[in-house]
Amino acid sequence: MKPSIGELAPDFTAPVAGHPFEDGEMLTLSSLRGETVALVFYPKDQTPGCTTQACALRDAWSDLEGKLRVFGVSADSIASHRKFISKKELPYPLISDESRAIVEAYGVWVEKSFMGKTFMGIERSTFVIGPDGKILAVLEKVSPATHLEQLLKSIA
């Protein structure tokens, strides 16, 4: 079940890649208290939709920087994240959730279907977390093409 607006965001500790972190450095969500944080859950590094979404965030970085800390979250490895960050010049870090503990805590590890097959995967969703650690906005099942606009509205 997804946490709701007003609830305390589920805390976690996980490895992260990308500036300002060393690859594999451990990040704890509660260490970011005092800042507004966006956890951008996405299915997989270097796939078309995820690349569209990531590049939209990159291209609008001047509109986001200073307003909130953005972290991409997927079940990909740190090595995969490093390649994605380098290839697409992403200005924000990516959290590796290979154990799927974070995606399960946020209720975004769901049954999906594609071309008649069902499988488990990450639902493209974003959680905006306030400085007090409580959830300010939940953007569910977002489209890569409209995600940025929804995120900007949620922090306006």
Secondary structure, DSSP 8 states (H G I E B T S, - for coil): ----TTSB----EEEEESTTS-TTEEEEGGGGTTS-EEEEE-S-TT-HHHHHHHHHHHHTHHHHTTT-EEEEEES--HHHHHHHHHHHT-SS-EEE-TT-HHHHHTT-EEEEEETTEEEEEE--EEEEE-TTSBEEEEE-S--TTTHHHHHHHHH-
